[in-house]
Amino acid sequence: MVRSEDSRRRSTRETPVLSTVDRIHAQLRREILEGFHRPGASLPVAATATRMAVSAVPVREALRRLEGERLVRFEANLGATVEPISIEDLRDIYETRKVVEAAAVRVAVESDAVDKDHLADVIARMSEAYMAEDHGASYTLHREFHHLIVNATVQPRLHAMTLSLLDASDRYLRLAPGLPDEATVLVELHKDIADAILASDPQGAHEAVIRHTDYSLGRLGTRHFANELPPLSDI
């Protein structure tokens, strides 16, 4: 069937709008996850549109997408604001990660899909960054470490779920970089994961991920919500 002239014009008009929404969504998402917009900060549609040199329409659509990802909320008389952090959200993320990421790592090891040379290089550089208290490099290499492993997962839904949880963790990690007395523990926990993968030990990798997520929940919970937490032994 030959498309009408109106149909062709409509398609031409719609495509840039969709790509603009995608671009704004990606930029705002990155800014929120990296801490450029703090929890609770206002995201005015008009100001955001001006900053990004676009109309208000794609900005609203991008913000609605972010609302669906629990990164933005809309409140009466306030408009869009960055989703606050909370102990409930932190627990939800890490308790879910403990199940999902551990399963993803097991699948990656069982399928022998992890680039082991790359993994060994990343863990070595990450260990150096942690011990040197280089927070920027530590964060970047920590993210590379987890994504390298998860990207080897051969099950698409499991892969997507794990990446979403890693992104959700990023806000908390950005706001609470490792302290000097935590560096040794963080290095050892990640080395345990890497060593199990390098040894092709899926059960060992699974258990190492659980130890890592349990420690991270306690560490981040204490750093962010010390007055709201029960004793760590109860978490």
Beta strands, then each sheet from edge to edge (+ up, - down):
strand 1: 72-75
strand 2: 79-82
sheet 1: 1+ 2-
end
